Amino acid sequence: AKMASEVVFSVVPKPSSSLRLSPATLAFDASRLGDTATRQLRLKNPTSNAAVAYKLRTTHPGLFRVKQSEGLLRPGESREVVITMKPLKTLE
């Protein structure tokens, strides 16, 4: 099995979305295989007059879990979403 120093979770919003994401990339330490790691992603609706719906999906559901993966942000509202990297025995 190939070992890497980190696993990266990248967030790419739809081009038409006004949603702001911070940070756009979350790095997880892959040298701690077997451990669960969590990172927080901040979603913000910068508009002053429109609600923004969001739905976060991962291309690796066996590796990552997204808590509060969908919702609605009112104008000016922010929300923290938790991204969890599930424990692995090896990284392939």
N, C-alpha and C positions, 0 to 999 in steps of 0.2 A: 504494500500500500504506500502510496506517495504521501509524504507529510508536507504540510504547508504551515507557515508561521501564523497566518490569519485567514479567516473566512469573512468575505465582505457581503453585506446585504445592501444592495443599491435600490434606491427609490426613484422611479421615473413617473411623474404625473402625466396625465394626458395633456397634449399641447393646448387644448381649449380650456383647461382648468385654471381657476384663479387661486387655487389652494397653494399655500406656501409650506414647504417642508424643511425641517432643520433637525439634524444634519441630513444631507442627501445620501450619505453613505455611512453605514454603521460597520465597524470592524470588530470581529470576535476573535479572541486568541485561540487558535487551533492547537497550540501546544498543550492545552489543558483538556485533551480529549477525555470523555467520560464525565465531564462536569457540565452542568447547565449554566448558560450565560445569558444575561438579559441586558438589553439596551433600550433607551427611550427615544422615541421619535416624536417631535412636536409638530402638530398640524395646526395651521392658522388660516382663517378666512379673513383676508385683508380688506374685503369689500365693506362698504358702509350701508349697502341696501339690498343685498341678496344672500340667501342661505346657500351653502355649498355642501352637496352630498359627497361622501367619499366611500370607497371600498378598496381595501388593501388586500392584494393576493400575492402569494409567493410562488415562484416557479419551482421551489424545492420544499413542498409541504412536509416531507419526511425529515427535513433539517431545521426548518423554522416554524414557529407558531406566532401568530399575530393576535394579540388580545385587544379587543375593541376594533375589529377589522373593518367595520362599517359604521356609518353614522351620518349625522347632519350637524354642520357648524353654522350657527347664526352669524350674522354680520359682526365682524370684529372678534369672534370667539376663537379660542385656542383649546387644544386637547392634547394630552400626552397619550401615546400609544406604546404599548410594551411589545418589543420583539424579543422572542426567546429562541436561542439556538439550543436544540435538544441535544442531550448527551450522545456522543458517538464513541465507538470502540476504535475505529480507524477512519481516516479521511481518504476517500478515493477520488 
